[in-house]
Amino acid sequence: RLNSGALPVPITLVSQQSVGASLGHDSLAKSLVAGLVGFILVAIFMILLYRMAGVLAVLALLIYSAITLSIFKLIPVTLTLAGIAGFILSVGMAVDANILIFERMKEELRRGNNFSFSLEEGFRRAWTSIRDSNVSSLITAFVLYWFVASIVKGFALTLIIGIFVSMFSAITITRTFLMAFSGTRMKDVKVLWKH
């Protein structure tokens, strides 16, 4: 009887809902606001914890965001909720790279090394951790992109692009900003670098 679909059970409508296009628009807008609030909180955290290096990291993150969103526009990438989640996760990974670099720099400065040496050593010592975490994340993102459904592909694609740009941002942009200070007197003001 089940197979033939003739089970004599009455069917009654309990509830009915219709989902309009405005629901997806509202969710997208709320996700963008959440991402912006998260970025502002991370920026405040970085500035309070790392002072001048935090300010430079926030500038590097703004450039990172602009580059990443430009690439999204060029490819083009449709920013769904999953895509926004991938982008926000890659922002977190970019912040993580900066934190690793700054902590290594602080260790070198505490040992009494000069700013330029501490900068180079901080990048050198942080690079292996940054590389390993990003490579493992890239492997996961590539697996997600090739073997799962279309919704998750948006997440994986934005994450892959974000990881590549975050590595460029941490190693090139942040380093350039910090090197600009190595030839100035500001590098000797300990309160700016908190070490």
N, C-alpha and C positions, 0 to 999 in steps of 0.2 A: 504493500500500500504506500509506503514511503517512496519507493522507487517510481511508482506511477504518479505520485503527486496528488493522490486522491484521499489523503488522510482527512477524515471528517471532523476537523477541528475548526471552530469559528475563529476568524481573524478580525481583531478590532484595532483601530488606530489609537495608540496611546499618546504619541506626541509627534509633531512634525516641525522641522526647522529648515529654513532656507538661508544659505550663506551667500551674501552679496559680495560684489567686488570691493566694497568699502572695508570689509573686514581685513582682507589682505593688505590694503593700503594703510590701514590703521596699525597693523602689526609691523609693517615695514617702517613706518614713521617712528613707532615706539622703539624699535630696534636701533634705528639711527640715533635717536635721543639717548638711549642707554649706552651706545658706543661712545658718543660725545661726552657724556657724564663720566664714563669710565676713563676716557683719555684725560680729562681734566683732573680727576682724582689721582691718576698715575703721575701726571705732570707735577702736581702739588707734592706728592710723596717723593719723587725724584729730586725736586728742588730743596725740600726740607732735609732730606737725608744726605745729598751729595753737593749741595750748594752750587758753586759755579759749574762743576761738572754736570750736575743735574740740569741746569739751565741749557748747557750745550747739548745734552742728551735730548731734551724736549725739542730744541730746534732741529736736531737730526731726525727726531720722530716725525715732526711736521713735514720735513722734506721727504722722508720715507713714505708718509701717507700720500703726499702729492704725486710722487713717482708711481706708487702702486695704483692709485686711482686713475692716473694717466694711462698706465698699461691696461687696466680694466676697460678703459674707453677705446683704446686702440684695437684690442683683440677682436671683437668686443665681448665683455663678460656681463651677463645679466645678473644684477645683484638681487638674489632671492634672500630669504631669511638664512638659509644654509650658507650662502655666499658671504653674507655679512658676518656670520659666525666665524667663517674661515679667516676673513680679513682681521677681525678683532683678535682672534687667536694668534695670528702672525704679528700683530702689534705687540702682544704680550711677549712673544719670543724675541722681538727686537729690543724691548725693554730689558729682558733677561740678559741678552748679550751685553748691553751697556752696564748692567749691574756687575756682571762678572769682570768686565774690564776695569771698572772703577774700584772694585774691592781689591783686585790685584795691584792696581796703582797705589792704593792706600797702604797696602802692606809694604811696598817698596819705599814709599815716602816715610813711613814709620821707622824703617831701618836706617834712615838718614841719607838715602840716595837722593841725587838731584832730580829735578822735575823731568828732564828729558830722558834720563835713564829709566826712571820709574814709569814713564809713559810707554817707552819701547818694551820694557820688561812686562808691564801689565798686559799689553796687547799680545806679546809672545806667549805668556803663561795662560792667558784666557782663551787663546785661539783653539786649542785642542778641545776644550769643553764646548765651545760654541760650535765648532765643526761637527763633533760627534752628536750633539743634540739635534742639530739641524739636519744632518744626514739621516738619522733615524726617523725624524719627522717626515722627511721627504720620501723615504721608502714607504712609510705608512700611507702618505697622501697619494703616491703613485698607485699603490695597491687599491686604495679606495676608488681612485679615478677609473681604473681599468676593469674592476670586477663588481661594481655595485650599480644600483639604480641611478636614474638621472638626478634625483634630488640631492643625493650625496655627492655627485660629480661636481656640482657647483661649489660645495664646501671644499672638496679636494683641490679643485682648480685654483680658487682664490688663496688657499693655504699654500700651494706650491709656488705661486707667483710671489706671495708675501714672504715666504721663507728666503727665496733667492734675493729679493730686494732688501730684506732685513739683514742678511749677511753683508751685502754691499754697504748698507747704511752704517752698520756697526764698525766694519773694518775700514771703510773709506771716509764717510762723512764725519762721524764722531772723531776719528783719528785726526782728520784735517783741522777740525775746530780746536782740538786739544793742542795740536802742534803749533797753531797760530799763537797760543799763549806761552809756548816754551821760550820765545824770544823776548818776552815782555817782563816787566817787574811784577805783574800781577801773579805770576807763578810762585813768587816767594811769600805771598800773603797767605799764611796758613789758615786763617779763618775762612777763606774762600774755598779751600780744598778739603777742609775738615779731616786732618790726619793727626 
